[in-house]
């Protein structure tokens, strides 16, 4: 895959960094009841920790990307990991929900900064026809986090306390920071295009249209997934000890979907996104109608992970291509849009859960993803700029990678 001898090692390190961020983002879903009990608050209130992290990516990610525009990319990646580690130490020692929300928001911002920079670095390390697979390596780290990090973190939290799980995340984050400095190639420049050119390209209507679809799809999913544990317990009859098994099935399917989605995106990113949306609607309908069966719930959750993560490389590849010279900022905006959707979905799902019962978030997810389908189909017609620019580390502006 690589053009450089050390490219594969760099891609693995980027995937490890994404794994750390992904574990920190999603492990909270499996331990919301423990956090609520520890803080003496409701599960709905504890769910704001999911929203805070997502808002950090949505709002803080683009801001952090803007502030680091002229910094060399490897330094940006290492800086994001260092700040992430620092604020997760605050998560470990804090006992106040307000401080915990701040300590979740800042790592979320670093998540957005890291993923945006890492996806562009990864794409620059390979040939143009392999960029979807390279981006899938980065986002595959998040998918593997759902396979290993989240279920293992949930198990550790159930056995020894939720703060222990975050202590492990801190250790992994520190190791990823050191590995980034050792293995990711240093670039001579961060971005060579004028900042105004980057902003205009990143905020072009064609880019914003795709970002809107991404936000709607992710918001729909997370209006239900944020509260999947109580749904599985009350509707599917899952015991506390088996929740990690359901999450493991979701995680394995997510990893498969991520890497398969990268290959499919290299062939036709627009069609891959449409197909994933169709499968997602079908799966959520199956979950809602027959989720009272534990086996159906397990199969549906796995298929959900396959489709939900399979669309991510297609979204990122299309966003970067549509943005042209604004690729770096657009990559961060992609994470921002996705997590704005997650935050809104988590909030809406929490309100639906509190007012209408445990099945309401699943109904909302099905409706929103179904409504997204016509818009997803329409994005296939969005035209890529005639001269998209996506540079490898150190490559001058206004030239194409070989």
SEPA-927038 format. One record per residue (C-alpha): residue in one letter; y, x, z. Coordinates in nm, 4 decimals. Each point is the difference from the previous one (the first is absolute). Example, Ala and Ser with C-alpha at 12.3 -4.5 7.8 and 13.67 -1.06 7.14 Angstrom:
! residues 2
+----+----------+----------+----------+
! aa !        Y !        X !        Z !
+----+----------+----------+----------+
!  A !  -0.4500 !   1.2300 !   0.7800 !
!  S !   0.3440 !   0.1370 !  -0.0660 !
+----+----------+----------+----------+
This chain:
! residues 402
+----+----------+----------+----------+
! aa !        Y !        X !        Z !
+----+----------+----------+----------+
!  X !   0.0000 !   0.0000 !   0.0000 !
!  X !   0.2458 !   0.2723 !   0.0921 !
!  X !   0.2198 !   0.2249 !  -0.2112 !
!  X !   0.0280 !   0.2560 !   0.2818 !
!  X !  -0.2775 !   0.1667 !   0.2033 !
!  X !   0.1448 !  -0.1283 !   0.3264 !
!  X !   0.0798 !  -0.3495 !  -0.1245 !
!  X !  -0.3177 !  -0.1581 !   0.1372 !
!  X !   0.0574 !   0.1512 !   0.3437 !
!  X !   0.3566 !  -0.1292 !  -0.0062 !
!  X !  -0.1185 !  -0.3491 !  -0.0955 !
!  X !  -0.2503 !   0.0011 !   0.2865 !
!  X !   0.2729 !   0.1009 !   0.2465 !
!  X !   0.2277 !  -0.2758 !  -0.1299 !
!  X !  -0.2864 !  -0.2458 !   0.0440 !
!  X !  -0.0529 !   0.1210 !   0.3577 !
!  X !   0.3677 !  -0.0544 !   0.0760 !
!  X !  -0.0210 !  -0.3504 !  -0.1443 !
!  X !  -0.3132 !  -0.0573 !   0.2102 !
!  X !   0.1953 !   0.0785 !   0.3169 !
!  X !   0.2816 !  -0.2361 !  -0.0931 !
!  X !  -0.2420 !  -0.2714 !  -0.1070 !
!  X !  -0.1932 !   0.0203 !   0.3257 !
!  X !   0.3193 !  -0.0255 !   0.2033 !
!  X !   0.1157 !  -0.2986 !  -0.2026 !
!  X !  -0.3163 !  -0.2090 !   0.0073 !
!  X !  -0.1838 !   0.0928 !   0.3212 !
!  X !   0.2386 !  -0.2212 !   0.1947 !
!  X !  -0.1545 !  -0.3051 !  -0.1702 !
!  X !  -0.3293 !   0.0567 !   0.1783 !
!  X !   0.1543 !   0.0599 !   0.3437 !
!  X !   0.2754 !  -0.2629 !   0.0197 !
!  X !  -0.1772 !  -0.1775 !   0.2851 !
!  X !  -0.0243 !   0.3257 !   0.1985 !
!  X !   0.3664 !   0.0799 !  -0.0568 !
!  X !   0.1043 !  -0.3519 !   0.1002 !
!  X !  -0.2088 !   0.0179 !   0.3182 !
!  X !   0.1359 !   0.3450 !   0.0890 !
!  X !   0.3617 !  -0.1034 !  -0.0521 !
!  X !  -0.0411 !  -0.3450 !   0.1543 !
!  X !   0.1155 !  -0.1813 !  -0.3119 !
!  X !  -0.1469 !  -0.2345 !  -0.2624 !
!  X !  -0.2021 !   0.1074 !  -0.3028 !
!  X !   0.2717 !  -0.1500 !  -0.2192 !
!  X !   0.2604 !   0.2259 !   0.1663 !
!  X !  -0.2279 !   0.3029 !  -0.0229 !
!  X !  -0.0301 !  -0.0774 !  -0.3713 !
!  X !   0.3630 !   0.1064 !  -0.0353 !
!  X !  -0.1324 !   0.3576 !   0.0164 !
!  X !  -0.1602 !  -0.0605 !  -0.3405 !
!  X !   0.3277 !  -0.1403 !  -0.1287 !
!  X !   0.2041 !   0.2895 !   0.1450 !
!  X !  -0.2079 !   0.2608 !  -0.1806 !
!  X !   0.0187 !  -0.1947 !  -0.3251 !
!  X !   0.3767 !  -0.0372 !   0.0334 !
!  X !   0.0211 !   0.3729 !   0.0610 !
!  X !  -0.1631 !   0.0595 !  -0.3373 !
!  X !   0.2003 !  -0.2738 !  -0.1691 !
!  X !   0.3441 !   0.0955 !   0.1316 !
!  X !  -0.0312 !   0.3489 !   0.1412 !
!  X !  -0.2102 !   0.1429 !  -0.2836 !
!  X !   0.2640 !  -0.0308 !  -0.2751 !
!  X !   0.2735 !   0.1133 !   0.2405 !
!  X !  -0.2012 !   0.3079 !   0.0969 !
!  X !  -0.0743 !   0.0690 !  -0.3667 !
!  X !   0.3695 !  -0.0208 !  -0.0857 !
!  X !   0.0915 !   0.2385 !   0.2838 !
!  X !  -0.2573 !   0.2557 !  -0.1151 !
!  X !   0.0647 !  -0.0283 !  -0.3729 !
!  X !   0.0919 !   0.3655 !  -0.0478 !
!  X !  -0.2630 !   0.1464 !   0.2320 !
!  X !  -0.3057 !   0.1749 !  -0.1374 !
!  X !  -0.2946 !  -0.2414 !  -0.0073 !
!  X !  -0.2455 !   0.1939 !   0.2167 !
!  X !   0.2648 !   0.0270 !   0.2715 !
!  X !   0.0549 !  -0.3757 !  -0.0222 !
!  X !  -0.3712 !  -0.0646 !   0.0447 !
!  X !  -0.0247 !   0.2319 !   0.3021 !
!  X !   0.3178 !  -0.1419 !   0.1548 !
!  X !  -0.1280 !  -0.3556 !  -0.0292 !
!  X !  -0.3239 !   0.0942 !   0.1783 !
!  X !   0.1837 !   0.1867 !   0.2777 !
!  X !   0.2281 !  -0.2951 !   0.0753 !
!  X !  -0.2994 !  -0.2352 !  -0.0190 !
!  X !  -0.1844 !   0.2036 !   0.2646 !
!  X !   0.3031 !   0.0098 !   0.2290 !
!  X !   0.0525 !  -0.3757 !   0.0061 !
!  X !  -0.3674 !  -0.0778 !   0.0402 !
!  X !   0.0136 !   0.2049 !   0.3195 !
!  X !   0.2583 !  -0.2541 !   0.1146 !
!  X !  -0.2431 !  -0.2796 !  -0.0855 !
!  X !  -0.2572 !   0.1605 !   0.2291 !
!  X !   0.2273 !   0.0201 !   0.3052 !
!  X !   0.2090 !  -0.3159 !  -0.0426 !
!  X !  -0.0618 !  -0.3209 !   0.1968 !
!  X !   0.2929 !  -0.2033 !  -0.1339 !
!  X !  -0.0447 !  -0.2132 !  -0.3113 !
!  X !   0.3545 !   0.0699 !  -0.1220 !
!  X !  -0.0496 !   0.3769 !   0.0097 !
!  X !  -0.3404 !  -0.0370 !  -0.1609 !
!  X !   0.1574 !  -0.1892 !  -0.2880 !
!  X !   0.2472 !   0.2842 !  -0.0591 !
!  X !  -0.2828 !   0.2529 !   0.0291 !
!  X !  -0.1883 !  -0.1925 !  -0.2685 !
!  X !   0.3013 !  -0.0430 !  -0.2301 !
!  X !   0.0770 !   0.3719 !  -0.0367 !
!  X !  -0.3580 !   0.1059 !  -0.0891 !
!  X !   0.0067 !  -0.2842 !  -0.2507 !
!  X !   0.3090 !   0.1544 !  -0.1601 !
!  X !  -0.1789 !   0.3346 !  -0.0159 !
!  X !  -0.2981 !  -0.1756 !  -0.1571 !
!  X !   0.2223 !  -0.1285 !  -0.2804 !
!  X !   0.1550 !   0.3433 !  -0.0493 !
!  X !  -0.3385 !   0.1747 !  -0.0052 !
!  X !  -0.1745 !  -0.2416 !  -0.2369 !
!  X !   0.2875 !  -0.0021 !  -0.2467 !
!  X !   0.0199 !   0.3792 !  -0.0174 !
!  X !  -0.3789 !   0.0500 !   0.0101 !
!  X !  -0.0728 !  -0.2399 !  -0.2851 !
!  X !   0.2468 !   0.1744 !  -0.2308 !
!  X !  -0.1245 !   0.3462 !   0.1032 !
!  X !  -0.3594 !  -0.1107 !  -0.0631 !
!  X !   0.0831 !  -0.1405 !  -0.3431 !
!  X !   0.1733 !   0.3250 !  -0.0901 !
!  X !  -0.3110 !   0.2053 !   0.0794 !
!  X !  -0.2185 !  -0.1558 !  -0.2711 !
!  X !   0.0052 !  -0.0890 !  -0.3674 !
!  X !   0.1946 !  -0.3161 !  -0.0963 !
!  X !  -0.3145 !  -0.2023 !  -0.0710 !
!  X !  -0.1286 !   0.0707 !   0.3537 !
!  X !   0.3071 !  -0.1023 !   0.1994 !
!  X !  -0.1536 !  -0.3276 !   0.1156 !
!  X !  -0.2970 !   0.1868 !   0.1436 !
!  X !   0.2279 !   0.2557 !   0.1687 !
!  X !   0.2048 !  -0.2759 !   0.1616 !
!  X !  -0.3251 !  -0.1672 !   0.1016 !
!  X !  -0.0888 !   0.3218 !   0.1858 !
!  X !   0.3157 !  -0.0370 !   0.2088 !
!  X !  -0.0396 !  -0.3710 !   0.0616 !
!  X !  -0.3723 !   0.0574 !   0.0406 !
!  X !   0.0922 !   0.1707 !   0.3252 !
!  X !   0.1349 !  -0.3338 !   0.1197 !
!  X !  -0.3146 !  -0.1738 !  -0.1210 !
!  X !  -0.2247 !   0.2481 !   0.1788 !
!  X !   0.2090 !  -0.0647 !   0.3095 !
!  X !  -0.1197 !  -0.3588 !  -0.0127 !
!  X !  -0.3597 !   0.1242 !  -0.0408 !
!  X !   0.0005 !   0.2611 !   0.2760 !
!  X !   0.3306 !   0.0128 !   0.1828 !
!  X !   0.0484 !  -0.3676 !   0.0784 !
!  X !  -0.3572 !  -0.0917 !   0.1055 !
!  X !  -0.0407 !   0.3269 !   0.1927 !
!  X !   0.3416 !  -0.0402 !   0.1578 !
!  X !  -0.0853 !  -0.3584 !   0.0948 !
!  X !  -0.3276 !   0.1147 !   0.1573 !
!  X !   0.1726 !   0.2808 !   0.1927 !
!  X !   0.2708 !  -0.2399 !   0.1152 !
!  X !  -0.2530 !  -0.2559 !   0.1197 !
!  X !  -0.1887 !   0.2705 !   0.1909 !
!  X !   0.2794 !   0.2133 !   0.1456 !
!  X !   0.3312 !  -0.1805 !  -0.0600 !
!  X !   0.2275 !  -0.0459 !  -0.2988 !
!  X !   0.2214 !   0.2972 !   0.0936 !
!  X !  -0.2928 !   0.2373 !  -0.0459 !
!  X !  -0.0274 !  -0.1096 !  -0.3622 !
!  X !   0.3645 !   0.0930 !  -0.0555 !
!  X !  -0.0536 !   0.3370 !   0.1687 !
!  X !  -0.2637 !   0.0754 !  -0.2651 !
!  X !   0.2477 !  -0.1044 !  -0.2700 !
!  X !   0.2550 !   0.2480 !   0.1390 !
!  X !  -0.2533 !   0.2837 !  -0.0147 !
!  X !  -0.0967 !  -0.0828 !  -0.3584 !
!  X !   0.3651 !  -0.0267 !  -0.1007 !
!  X !   0.0761 !   0.3463 !   0.1360 !
!  X !  -0.2984 !   0.1448 !  -0.1882 !
!  X !   0.1113 !  -0.1697 !  -0.3226 !
!  X !   0.3484 !   0.1466 !   0.0387 !
!  X !  -0.1381 !   0.3541 !   0.0249 !
!  X !  -0.2375 !  -0.0573 !  -0.2947 !
!  X !   0.2891 !  -0.1277 !  -0.2126 !
!  X !   0.1930 !   0.3218 !   0.0522 !
!  X !  -0.3098 !   0.2054 !  -0.0820 !
!  X !  -0.1417 !  -0.1770 !  -0.3060 !
!  X !   0.2620 !  -0.2129 !  -0.1757 !
!  X !   0.1868 !   0.2039 !  -0.2657 !
!  X !   0.3626 !   0.0711 !   0.0719 !
!  X !   0.2402 !  -0.1350 !  -0.2622 !
!  X !   0.3180 !   0.1707 !  -0.1114 !
!  X !   0.1987 !  -0.3221 !  -0.0081 !
!  X !  -0.0240 !  -0.3458 !   0.1535 !
!  X !   0.1665 !  -0.1959 !  -0.2778 !
!  X !   0.2176 !   0.1304 !  -0.2813 !
!  X !   0.1328 !  -0.3246 !  -0.1409 !
!  X !   0.3418 !  -0.1193 !   0.1248 !
!  X !  -0.0348 !  -0.2351 !   0.2947 !
!  X !   0.1754 !  -0.2829 !  -0.1848 !
!  X !  -0.2535 !   0.0240 !  -0.2830 !
!  X !  -0.2865 !  -0.0200 !   0.2474 !
!  X !   0.1444 !  -0.3059 !   0.1738 !
!  X !   0.0717 !  -0.1888 !  -0.3218 !
!  X !  -0.3507 !   0.0702 !  -0.1296 !
!  X !  -0.1707 !  -0.0883 !   0.3289 !
!  X !   0.1927 !  -0.3281 !   0.0343 !
!  X !  -0.0377 !  -0.1064 !  -0.3639 !
!  X !  -0.0918 !  -0.3710 !  -0.0361 !
!  X !  -0.3435 !   0.0859 !  -0.1401 !
!  X !  -0.0779 !   0.2047 !   0.3112 !
!  X !   0.1351 !  -0.2632 !   0.2383 !
!  X !  -0.2108 !  -0.2676 !  -0.1697 !
!  X !  -0.3200 !   0.1921 !   0.0625 !
!  X !   0.1062 !   0.0823 !   0.3556 !
!  X !   0.0545 !  -0.3697 !   0.0650 !
!  X !  -0.3525 !  -0.0810 !  -0.1172 !
!  X !  -0.1405 !   0.2762 !   0.2199 !
!  X !   0.1865 !  -0.1351 !   0.3034 !
!  X !  -0.1279 !  -0.3518 !  -0.0611 !
!  X !  -0.3611 !   0.1114 !  -0.0418 !
!  X !  -0.0005 !   0.2178 !   0.3109 !
!  X !   0.1918 !  -0.2553 !   0.2048 !
!  X !  -0.2534 !  -0.2642 !  -0.0918 !
!  X !  -0.2904 !   0.2178 !   0.1036 !
!  X !   0.1447 !   0.1136 !   0.3312 !
!  X !   0.1097 !  -0.3437 !   0.1097 !
!  X !  -0.3740 !  -0.0405 !   0.0626 !
!  X !  -0.1325 !   0.3553 !   0.0448 !
!  X !   0.2324 !   0.0782 !   0.2911 !
!  X !  -0.1781 !  -0.2715 !   0.1972 !
!  X !  -0.3470 !   0.0470 !  -0.1466 !
!  X !  -0.1530 !   0.0849 !   0.3410 !
!  X !   0.0758 !  -0.3384 !   0.1620 !
!  X !  -0.1053 !  -0.1752 !  -0.3233 !
!  X !  -0.3359 !   0.1763 !  -0.0007 !
!  X !  -0.0519 !  -0.0778 !   0.3673 !
!  X !   0.0985 !  -0.3657 !  -0.0053 !
!  X !  -0.1020 !  -0.1102 !  -0.3512 !
!  X !  -0.2827 !   0.2355 !  -0.0991 !
!  X !  -0.1407 !   0.0307 !   0.3520 !
!  X !   0.0177 !   0.3810 !   0.0102 !
!  X !  -0.0408 !   0.1691 !   0.3383 !
!  X !   0.2504 !   0.2573 !   0.1249 !
!  X !  -0.2535 !   0.2793 !  -0.0525 !
!  X !  -0.0538 !  -0.0881 !  -0.3680 !
!  X !   0.3641 !  -0.0090 !  -0.1115 !
!  X !  -0.0209 !   0.3698 !  -0.0850 !
!  X !  -0.2978 !  -0.0752 !  -0.2284 !
!  X !   0.2068 !  -0.2487 !  -0.1998 !
!  X !   0.2878 !   0.2490 !  -0.0206 !
!  X !  -0.2424 !   0.2701 !  -0.1107 !
!  X !  -0.1234 !  -0.2192 !  -0.2874 !
!  X !   0.3613 !  -0.0637 !  -0.0998 !
!  X !   0.0773 !   0.3702 !   0.0209 !
!  X !  -0.2950 !   0.1178 !  -0.2094 !
!  X !   0.0828 !  -0.2536 !  -0.2694 !
!  X !   0.3673 !   0.1040 !   0.0156 !
!  X !  -0.0888 !   0.3646 !  -0.0646 !
!  X !  -0.2220 !  -0.0958 !  -0.2934 !
!  X !   0.2703 !  -0.2281 !  -0.1342 !
!  X !   0.2672 !   0.2672 !   0.0327 !
!  X !  -0.1836 !   0.2656 !  -0.2007 !
!  X !  -0.1332 !  -0.2479 !  -0.2555 !
!  X !   0.3494 !  -0.1447 !  -0.0297 !
!  X !   0.1384 !   0.3458 !  -0.0770 !
!  X !  -0.2393 !   0.0438 !  -0.2924 !
!  X !   0.0687 !  -0.3501 !  -0.1299 !
!  X !   0.3762 !   0.0514 !   0.0354 !
!  X !  -0.0205 !   0.3070 !  -0.2250 !
!  X !  -0.1458 !  -0.2297 !  -0.2674 !
!  X !   0.2299 !  -0.3023 !   0.0460 !
!  X !   0.2020 !  -0.0287 !   0.3206 !
!  X !   0.1453 !  -0.3411 !  -0.0877 !
!  X !  -0.3363 !  -0.1595 !  -0.0692 !
!  X !  -0.1483 !   0.1576 !   0.3143 !
!  X !   0.2705 !  -0.1633 !   0.2098 !
!  X !  -0.0619 !  -0.3428 !  -0.1525 !
!  X !  -0.3770 !   0.0249 !   0.0457 !
!  X !   0.0409 !   0.1025 !   0.3652 !
!  X !   0.2290 !  -0.2981 !   0.0607 !
!  X !  -0.2549 !  -0.2406 !  -0.1492 !
!  X !  -0.2814 !   0.1406 !   0.2137 !
!  X !   0.2207 !  -0.0149 !   0.3081 !
!  X !   0.0722 !  -0.3704 !  -0.0452 !
!  X !  -0.3697 !  -0.0749 !  -0.0474 !
!  X !  -0.0975 !   0.1993 !   0.3086 !
!  X !   0.2613 !  -0.1564 !   0.2268 !
!  X !  -0.1127 !  -0.3434 !  -0.1165 !
!  X !  -0.3590 !   0.0917 !   0.0866 !
!  X !   0.1100 !   0.1279 !   0.3402 !
!  X !   0.1928 !  -0.3173 !   0.0792 !
!  X !  -0.2667 !  -0.2439 !  -0.1188 !
!  X !  -0.3121 !   0.1738 !   0.1291 !
!  X !   0.1286 !   0.2510 !   0.2558 !
!  X !  -0.1802 !  -0.1756 !   0.2837 !
!  X !  -0.3159 !   0.1756 !  -0.1204 !
!  X !  -0.0081 !   0.3572 !   0.1410 !
!  X !  -0.1775 !   0.1328 !  -0.3102 !
!  X !   0.2445 !  -0.1649 !  -0.2394 !
!  X !   0.2890 !   0.1330 !   0.2088 !
!  X !  -0.1445 !   0.3520 !  -0.0188 !
!  X !  -0.0476 !  -0.0160 !  -0.3783 !
!  X !   0.3410 !  -0.1581 !  -0.0546 !
!  X !   0.1726 !   0.2615 !   0.2151 !
!  X !  -0.1663 !   0.2799 !  -0.1986 !
!  X !   0.1034 !  -0.1569 !  -0.3314 !
!  X !   0.3500 !  -0.0427 !   0.1415 !
!  X !   0.0203 !   0.3744 !   0.0702 !
!  X !  -0.1317 !   0.0796 !  -0.3486 !
!  X !   0.2680 !  -0.2057 !  -0.1763 !
!  X !   0.2839 !   0.0536 !   0.2463 !
!  X !  -0.0180 !   0.3791 !  -0.0131 !
!  X !  -0.1147 !   0.0151 !  -0.3616 !
!  X !   0.3437 !  -0.1168 !  -0.1102 !
!  X !   0.1938 !   0.2707 !   0.1879 !
!  X !  -0.0350 !   0.2891 !  -0.2519 !
!  X !   0.0919 !  -0.2389 !  -0.2818 !
!  X !   0.3146 !  -0.1089 !   0.1850 !
!  X !   0.1076 !   0.3573 !   0.0740 !
!  X !  -0.0780 !   0.1311 !  -0.3478 !
!  X !   0.1917 !  -0.2838 !  -0.1660 !
!  X !   0.2972 !   0.0386 !   0.2343 !
!  X !   0.0267 !   0.3753 !  -0.0600 !
!  X !  -0.0368 !  -0.0439 !  -0.3768 !
!  X !   0.2565 !  -0.2816 !  -0.0154 !
!  X !   0.2501 !   0.2004 !   0.2063 !
!  X !  -0.0015 !   0.3109 !  -0.2222 !
!  X !   0.2410 !   0.2562 !   0.1513 !
!  X !   0.0209 !  -0.2090 !   0.3185 !
!  X !  -0.3723 !   0.0527 !   0.0701 !
!  X !   0.0389 !   0.1570 !   0.3465 !
!  X !   0.2297 !  -0.2678 !   0.1345 !
!  X !  -0.1983 !  -0.2743 !  -0.1729 !
!  X !  -0.3217 !   0.1287 !   0.1590 !
!  X !   0.1606 !  -0.0407 !   0.3423 !
!  X !   0.1351 !  -0.3412 !  -0.0996 !
!  X !  -0.3530 !  -0.1012 !  -0.0958 !
!  X !  -0.1215 !   0.0745 !   0.3513 !
!  X !   0.3126 !  -0.1768 !   0.1254 !
!  X !  -0.0705 !  -0.3158 !  -0.1996 !
!  X !  -0.3659 !  -0.0056 !   0.1001 !
!  X !   0.0834 !   0.0330 !   0.3664 !
!  X !   0.2910 !  -0.2411 !  -0.0134 !
!  X !  -0.2624 !  -0.2434 !  -0.1202 !
!  X !  -0.2329 !   0.1044 !   0.2816 !
!  X !   0.2755 !  -0.0460 !   0.2584 !
!  X !   0.1006 !  -0.3407 !  -0.1341 !
!  X !  -0.3626 !  -0.1031 !  -0.0312 !
!  X !  -0.0808 !   0.1098 !   0.3552 !
!  X !   0.2996 !  -0.1901 !   0.1347 !
!  X !  -0.0776 !  -0.3145 !  -0.1982 !
!  X !  -0.3659 !   0.0192 !   0.0911 !
!  X !   0.0870 !   0.0316 !   0.3672 !
!  X !   0.2222 !  -0.3070 !  -0.0143 !
!  X !  -0.2707 !  -0.1948 !  -0.1836 !
!  X !  -0.2596 !   0.1105 !   0.2541 !
!  X !   0.2144 !  -0.1041 !   0.2958 !
!  X !   0.0957 !  -0.3395 !  -0.1434 !
!  X !  -0.2933 !  -0.1088 !  -0.2145 !
!  X !  -0.3046 !   0.1817 !   0.1257 !
!  X !  -0.2253 !   0.2891 !  -0.0918 !
!  X !  -0.0828 !  -0.1219 !  -0.3549 !
!  X !   0.3623 !  -0.0377 !  -0.1093 !
!  X !   0.0578 !   0.3702 !  -0.0852 !
!  X !  -0.2982 !  -0.0069 !  -0.2382 !
!  X !   0.1378 !  -0.3105 !  -0.1707 !
!  X !   0.3352 !   0.1745 !  -0.0395 !
!  X !  -0.1612 !   0.3123 !  -0.1473 !
!  X !  -0.1880 !  -0.2040 !  -0.2596 !
!  X !   0.3120 !  -0.1897 !  -0.1038 !
!  X !   0.2241 !   0.3060 !  -0.0323 !
!  X !  -0.2516 !   0.2048 !  -0.2004 !
!  X !  -0.0605 !  -0.2934 !  -0.2328 !
!  X !   0.3746 !  -0.0403 !  -0.0541 !
!  X !   0.0242 !   0.3706 !  -0.0846 !
!  X !  -0.2455 !  -0.0194 !  -0.2905 !
!  X !   0.2418 !  -0.1220 !  -0.2752 !
!  X !   0.2523 !   0.2664 !   0.0985 !
!  X !  -0.2698 !   0.2678 !   0.0043 !
!  X !  -0.1029 !  -0.1005 !  -0.3520 !
!  X !   0.3626 !   0.0186 !  -0.1159 !
!  X !   0.0413 !   0.3598 !   0.1216 !
!  X !  -0.2386 !   0.1161 !  -0.2748 !
!  X !   0.2874 !  -0.0505 !  -0.2443 !
!  X !   0.2383 !   0.2357 !   0.1810 !
!  X !   0.0871 !   0.2946 !  -0.2259 !
!  X !  -0.0247 !   0.3617 !   0.1152 !
!  X !   0.3075 !   0.2184 !  -0.0800 !
!  X !  -0.0293 !   0.1973 !  -0.3227 !
!  X !   0.0184 !   0.3335 !   0.1825 !
!  X !  -0.1521 !  -0.0408 !   0.3462 !
!  X !   0.0444 !   0.3103 !   0.2109 !
!  X !  -0.2627 !   0.0977 !   0.2538 !
!  X !   0.0168 !   0.3675 !   0.0891 !
!  X !  -0.2424 !   0.2213 !   0.1783 !
!  X !   0.1228 !   0.2132 !   0.2933 !
!  X !   0.2461 !   0.2571 !  -0.1237 !
!  X !   0.0263 !  -0.1316 !  -0.3537 !
!  X !   0.3564 !  -0.0250 !  -0.1402 !
!  X !   0.1601 !  -0.3352 !  -0.0653 !
!  X !  -0.0145 !  -0.1715 !  -0.3394 !
!  X !  -0.3314 !   0.1554 !  -0.0993 !
!  X !  -0.3439 !  -0.1526 !  -0.0176 !
!  X !  -0.3030 !   0.1376 !   0.1810 !
!  X !  -0.2378 !   0.1681 !  -0.2448 !
+----+----------+----------+----------+
